[in-house]
Amino acid sequence: MARKQNDAESLQSADELKRQKRIKLGMYIGVFIMFQIMVITVMSLTVMKVKNPKVRLGNINIQEVNSIPASPSFDIKFTTQIRVKNTNFGPYKYDAGIVTFLYQGATVGQVSIPKSKAGMLSTKKIDAEVSLSSSALSSSNLGSELSSGVLTLNSAAKLTGKVELMFIMKKKKSSTMNCTIAFDLSSKMLRSLQCK
């Protein structure tokens, strides 16, 4: 009789041990699932959030400035860097584009941006030689602006491409540039460069 009671108790304690193991396993699975949810949430809020890359002009090194207020006309040559800044956790592959230089909305010069790629969290730098000429302009304000000694131009560009995340996701993104450049004609120097 005592032996049956011992067997029953040992069966009960074995069942209790199995139940406790199942509870522990369930808790481990629950903790693991919560951890995965937190990791996915953090990834989606930081790494997987795709931002528009930025296109900007770098330092401008003037080589030649010729301006004639009486004509009125100007010719300017300089070197610069076109910078494509990618702040995403994946490479940005973009198509070829054009940087256009404008005087009061009229084109005075252009530079091509070749098709390329800006790596993850990096800036792609493209060296460019720029030649600007007023030969196609018919603006009456040009003469007075050249006489003032400061010439203000704008530059604009748009790049389209895709940001690749974790080698599987591709998100279309475009980059735009709008810069204002002021040249000091008397000293033949750059006065200011502001990009948005």
C-alpha positions in Angstrom: 0.0 0.0 0.0 2.9 2.3 0.9 4.6 1.4 -2.3 1.6 2.4 -4.4 1.5 5.7 -2.5 5.2 6.3 -3.3 4.6 5.5 -7.0 1.7 7.9 -7.1 3.7 10.6 -5.4 6.7 10.1 -7.8 4.3 10.2 -10.8 2.9 13.4 -9.4 6.3 15.0 -8.9 7.4 13.8 -12.4 4.2 15.5 -13.8 5.0 18.6 -11.8 8.6 18.7 -13.1 7.3 18.4 -16.7 4.8 21.2 -16.1 7.5 23.4 -14.7 9.7 22.7 -17.7 6.9 23.6 -20.0 6.3 26.8 -18.2 10.0 27.7 -18.4 10.1 26.8 -22.1 7.0 29.0 -22.7 8.7 31.9 -20.8 11.8 31.5 -22.9 9.8 31.5 -26.1 7.9 34.6 -24.9 11.1 36.4 -24.1 12.6 35.4 -27.4 9.5 36.7 -29.3 9.6 40.0 -27.3 13.3 40.4 -28.1 12.7 39.8 -31.8 9.9 42.3 -31.8 12.2 44.9 -30.2 15.0 44.2 -32.7 12.6 44.5 -35.7 11.1 47.7 -34.3 14.6 49.3 -33.8 15.7 48.1 -37.3 12.6 49.6 -38.9 12.9 52.9 -37.1 16.7 53.3 -37.8 18.3 51.1 -40.4 15.4 50.5 -42.7 14.3 54.1 -42.7 15.4 55.4 -46.1 16.3 59.1 -46.5 16.8 61.1 -49.6 20.5 61.4 -50.4 21.9 64.9 -50.8 23.7 66.5 -53.8 25.8 69.5 -53.2 28.7 71.5 -54.8 32.0 71.4 -52.9 34.7 74.0 -52.9 35.0 76.2 -56.0 38.5 76.9 -57.3 38.3 79.7 -59.9 40.6 79.5 -62.8 39.5 82.3 -65.0 37.0 85.2 -64.8 36.4 87.6 -67.7 33.6 90.1 -67.5 32.8 93.1 -69.7 30.0 95.3 -68.3 29.8 97.4 -71.5 29.0 94.4 -73.8 27.5 92.9 -71.3 29.1 89.5 -71.1 31.0 87.1 -68.9 33.1 83.9 -69.1 34.0 82.0 -66.0 36.0 78.7 -65.6 36.4 76.9 -62.3 36.8 73.4 -60.8 34.6 72.0 -58.1 33.4 68.7 -56.6 29.9 67.4 -56.9 29.2 65.5 -53.8 26.5 62.9 -53.4 26.0 62.2 -49.7 24.3 59.0 -48.8 23.2 58.7 -45.1 21.5 55.3 -45.5 22.5 51.8 -44.4 22.8 50.7 -48.0 24.4 51.8 -51.2 22.6 54.5 -53.4 22.9 53.6 -57.1 21.9 56.6 -59.2 21.4 57.3 -62.9 23.3 59.9 -64.9 22.3 63.5 -64.3 23.1 67.1 -65.1 24.1 70.1 -63.0 22.7 73.2 -64.7 24.1 76.7 -63.9 21.6 79.5 -64.4 21.6 83.3 -64.5 18.1 84.6 -63.8 16.6 81.3 -65.0 18.6 81.1 -68.2 21.2 78.4 -68.7 24.8 79.6 -68.8 26.5 76.2 -68.4 26.1 72.5 -67.6 28.1 69.6 -66.2 27.3 65.9 -66.5 27.1 63.6 -63.5 28.0 60.0 -64.6 25.9 57.0 -63.5 27.5 55.7 -60.3 27.0 54.6 -56.7 27.4 56.3 -53.3 28.3 53.6 -50.7 26.6 53.1 -47.4 27.0 56.0 -45.0 29.5 57.7 -47.4 29.9 60.6 -49.9 30.7 60.1 -53.5 32.9 62.9 -54.8 33.0 63.8 -58.5 35.6 66.3 -59.8 34.2 68.6 -62.4 35.5 71.4 -64.6 32.9 74.0 -65.3 32.8 76.7 -68.1 30.1 79.3 -67.8 29.3 81.8 -70.6 26.7 84.5 -71.1 26.8 84.2 -74.9 23.2 82.9 -75.0 21.8 85.5 -72.7 19.7 88.5 -73.7 19.2 90.0 -70.2 19.2 93.7 -69.7 20.0 93.4 -66.0 23.4 91.7 -66.8 25.2 94.9 -67.5 24.2 96.6 -64.2 25.0 93.4 -62.3 28.5 93.2 -63.9 29.1 96.9 -63.1 28.3 96.2 -59.5 31.2 93.8 -59.3 29.1 90.8 -58.0 27.6 88.2 -60.3 25.0 85.8 -58.7 24.2 82.5 -60.3 22.2 79.5 -59.3 22.9 75.8 -59.9 20.4 73.0 -59.9 20.5 69.2 -60.3 18.3 66.2 -59.8 19.5 62.6 -59.4 17.2 59.6 -59.4 18.2 56.1 -58.2 17.6 53.4 -55.7 18.8 52.7 -52.1 19.5 49.0 -51.6 18.9 47.7 -48.1 20.2 44.3 -46.9 20.7 43.1 -50.5 16.9 42.5 -50.9 15.0 45.7 -50.5 15.3 48.5 -53.1 13.7 51.9 -52.5 13.5 54.6 -55.1 14.9 57.9 -54.0 15.8 61.2 -55.7 18.3 63.9 -54.7 17.9 67.6 -55.6 20.3 70.5 -55.4 19.7 74.2 -55.4 22.8 76.3 -54.8 23.3 80.1 -55.0 26.8 81.2 -56.1 28.1 84.7 -55.9 31.3 85.7 -57.7 33.3 88.8 -56.8 34.3 90.0 -60.3 36.9 92.6 -59.2 39.0 90.3 -57.1 38.1 87.3 -59.3 37.2 85.2 -56.2 34.2 83.3 -54.9 32.2 85.5 -52.6 29.7 82.9 -51.3 28.2 79.4 -52.0 25.0 78.4 -50.3 23.3 75.1 -51.1 19.9 73.8 -50.0 
